[in-house]
Amino acid sequence: MDLFAQLLVNGVIAGSLYALVACSFGLILGTTGTFHFAHGVVYAAGAYGAYFAAGRGLPLWAAAGAGIAAAALLGVLIELIVYRPLRKIAASPLVILVASLGTLIVLENAIAIGFSTAAKILEGFPRKVLIVGGVGFTTLHVTMVAVSLVVFLALLAFLRWTRTGRAIRAVATSPEMAEIVGIDTGRVFLLVFAIGSAMAAPAAILIMMDRGATPDMGMEAILIAAIAVIVGGIGSVPGAALGALIIGVAQNLGVMKIPSEWQAAIAFGLLLVVVIVRPHGLLGKKLKKAEI
C-alpha cells in the first residue's frame, strides 16, 4: 500500500508538470492550428534562461522570471520568423510541421553549443523532506503541484472572464468569423504564443531545480504534451490537463509491473486506446473534419 501511495503521489507530481506543458501546447494548437513542436525548445529555453540569469548573480525568483520572459520572447520570435511567413504563402500544415521540427532541432543544438550537453542544475531552492502517511516528497514537489494548479486556474479565468481571453476563444472557434467582427487574428496569435511559451517555462525551471536539465529535455516534454492534448481533446484546456495527469499517474503506477524504461510506451499505449475508443478525446468535441 505504501508503494502504491508513493507511486500515486509521484504520478500526480509528474502529471502536474506535464499539465503545464500540455495546456500551453494545447492553447497554441487550438487557437492557431499550428502543431508547434518547436514548443519543446521554448520549454528548454525557459530553464536555460533562468540558469543563465542565476549565473549572473540574480536571486532565484528573478532568475525564474528571466527564464519565463526568455521563453515568451522565443515563442513570439518563432511565430514571427518561422510560422507567419509560411502562412502568408499558404504553406500546407505539413510544411509548417516540418519547419517546426527543424526549428526544434536547430535551437536545441544552439543551446548545446552555448551551454554544453552536460546536465545543469539550478541551485538555491530551500528543500525540506516531508513524510505524510508513509509517503515521502519535498517542498519542491509541493511547489510544483501548487504552481501548476495556480497557472492552470489563472489561464481558465483569463480565457473566461477577460475581453482578450474571449477574443482568443473566438479565434479558436472560427478565425474567419473573428476577423469579420473586427478581431485582429495576427495579434491574437502573437499573444497566444507569448502566453503559451511563458506557461511552459515554469515546468522546465522546476525540473532543472529538481533533477537538472539538458538541451534535449524539450523533446520528451513535447511528445508527452502532444499525447496529453490528443487524449484530453484538442481545443480543451481542461482536457489537456486531465490527459497529462492521467499519463503522469499511469506512467508511475506502471512501474509496479513494467520496468521504468517502458514509461514512454505507457503514454503511447494510452494514446492508442483513446484514439480507438474516443477519437475526439476525453473532453474534446466531435469534429466534422480534421487535418494535420
N, C-alpha and C positions, 0 to 999 in steps of 0.2 A: 504493500500500500504506500509506503514511504517513497519507493522508487517511482510508482505511478504518479504520485502527487508532485514529486520533484520534476519529473519529465513534463507534466502538465504545466507547471509554472514556467519551466524553461520554454515551452511552446508558446505560452502567452507572451513572454518577453520577446522572443524572436518574431512572433506574429505581429506584435505592436510596431516593431521597426519595419517589417515588410509592409505594413499598412501605410506607413508614411510614404514610402516609395510608390506603392501601388496606387494610392489615392492621387498622388501628384502626376504619375504617368497616365492614369485614367482620366484626370481632368484635362490634360493636354490632348489625349486621343479623342475623348468625347466631344471636345469643343472644336478642335481644328481638323480632326480627321487624319492627323499625322501619326503614323506608327513610329514614335520618337525613340528609336533605340539609342541614339546619342545621349539620351537621358542618363544612361549608365555612367558616362564620363562626367556629366554635370554633377551627378551624385558624388563621384570621386573628387571632383574639384572642390566641393564643399569641405571635405575632410582635409585636403591638402592646403586649401586656402587658410583654414584655421591653424594648421600645423605651421605654415609659413609665418602667419601673424604672431603666433605664440613664440616662435623662434626669434622674433624681433622685439620681444620684451612685453608684449601686450598681455594683460591678465586674461585668464581663461574665458571669461564671459565676453570680453571684447574680441578675442580671437575667434570665438564661435560666431559672433556677429559678422566678423570679416569673412569667415568661410561661407556663411549664408548669402552675404552680398556677392561674393565671388561666383557662387553657383547661379544666383539670379542673373547676374551680368552675362555669364557664359550662355545660359539658356536663351536669353534675348538675342545675343550675337549669333547663335546658331540659327534662330528663326530668321534674322535679318539677312545673314550672309549665305545660308545654305537653302533653307526651305522657301522663303519668299520669292527669290529669283526663279526657282523651279516652278512654283505655282504660276508665276506670270507667263511662263512659256507653255503652260498647260501640260507639265510633265505628269506622267502617269503615277499612281500611288506606288507602283513597283520601283520606279526610278527614284522616287523620294525615299523609299525604304532603303535602297542600296546606298544612296547618298548618306543616309543616317548611319548606316553601319560603317561606311568609310570614315565618317567624322568621328565615330566612337573609336575606331582603331587608331587613327592618326593622333587624336588628342590623348588617348591612353599612352601611346608611345612618347608623346611630348612630355607627359608627366613623369614617365620613367626616366627620360633623359635628364629632366630637371631635378628630380629627387632620388633617383636610383630605384631599382626594383626591390630593395630591401624593405621589410615591413617597418612602418613608422608608427610610434605610439605617442598620443597626445597626453602629456602628464598634467597633474595639477588638481584632478577631481578628488575630493576627500571621500575615500571609500570606507564603509563600515559593513562588516558581515552581519546579517540578520538571520536568525533561526526562528521560524514560526511553525509549530506543529511538526517538527522534524524536517521541514523544507528550508533549504538554505538559499539565500540570494543576497545581493549587496544593495547599498543605497544607490549605486549607479544603475542597477537594474530597475529599481523603483522609479528613478528619474526617467529612464527610457519609456516605461509604460505611461507615466504621467505626461511627459512631453508629447507623446503620440496621441494620447487622448485629448489633450488641450488643443493641439493643432487640428485634429480631426473635427472637433466640435466648433472651433473657430471658423474652419472652412465651410461647414454646413451653415452656420449662422450668416457668414458673409454671402454665400450664394442665395440664401433665402430672404434675408432682411435688408440687403443694401441694393441701391439702384444699379451699381456696377455688377453685383452678383446676378441680378435679374437679367442684365444685358448679356452676361456670359451664358446664362441658361437659355436665353432666346437664340443666341448664335449657335449653341449646341443643338437646339431643336431644329432650326431652319436658318442657315446663313443667308439664303436669298431673301426670305421674309424679313429677317432682321435688318438687312440693308434697305429694304423698301420703307421700313418705318424709321429710318434715319440712324441706325446703329453703325458705327464705324467698325467693321469686322476686323480690319487690319490692326486697329488699336486694341481691340479685344484679344486678338491672337497674341500680341506682344505682352499684354497684361497676364494672360493665362500662362505663357511661357515663363514669365518672371515669377508668378505665384507658385507654379508647379515646381520650378527649379529651386526656389527658396524652401519649399516644403521638404524636398528630398534631402537637403543638406544636413539638417539636424540628425537624421538617422545615420548618415555616414560619419559625422563628427562623434556621435556616441559610440559607434562601432570602433572608431580609432582610439577612443579613450579606453574601451573595454579590452579589445584584443589586438589592436593595431590595424593598419590599413596598407594596402598595396595598390599600385597604379591600375591593376586589372580588377579591382574589387567591384567595379560597376557592372561587369558582365553578368555575374551571378545575380546581382540585385535586380537588374533589368529583366532577366529571364523570369525570376520569381514574380516580379511586378506584373509582367505581361500575363503570366499564367493566372495570377490572382484577379486581374481585371476581367479576363475571359470567364473564369469560374464565377465571379461575382455578378458579371453582366456589364458589358460595355456601355458606358454612359451613366452608370450608377456609382456615385462616390461611396455610399454605404455598402454597396455590393463589393467594391474593390477592397474595402476594409475587412468585410466579412470573409472574402476569399483569402486574403492574406493571413487572417487569424486562423482559418481552417488549415491552411498549408503549414503554418508555423507549428500548430499543435500536432498535426498528423505526422510531420517530419520527426518531431521529438518523441512522440509516443511510439512511432515506428521503430525507434532504436531498441525497444524491448524485444522485438522479434527479428529485426533486419539490421545488418551491420550499418554503421553510420555513413559509410561511403556511398550507400544507396539512397541517401536522403533526396537527392535530385530526382531519382526515379519515382519516389513517392509523389512529388509535386506534379510530375508529368502524368503519372497514373491518375491522379485526381482530375487533371485537365481532360484526359481521355474519357473518363467516366461521365463527367459533366457535359462534355460536348455531345456524347452519345445520348444521354438521358434528357438533358435540358440544354439544347444548343444555344439558347439566348442567355444562359447564366442563371444563377440562383435568384438574383433580384433584377435582372435585366428584362426589358420589354421585347416581345417578339418583333422581329424585323421582317418587313416585306421583301427587302433585298439588302444585300450587303456586298462590299467589295474590299479587297485587300490592296 
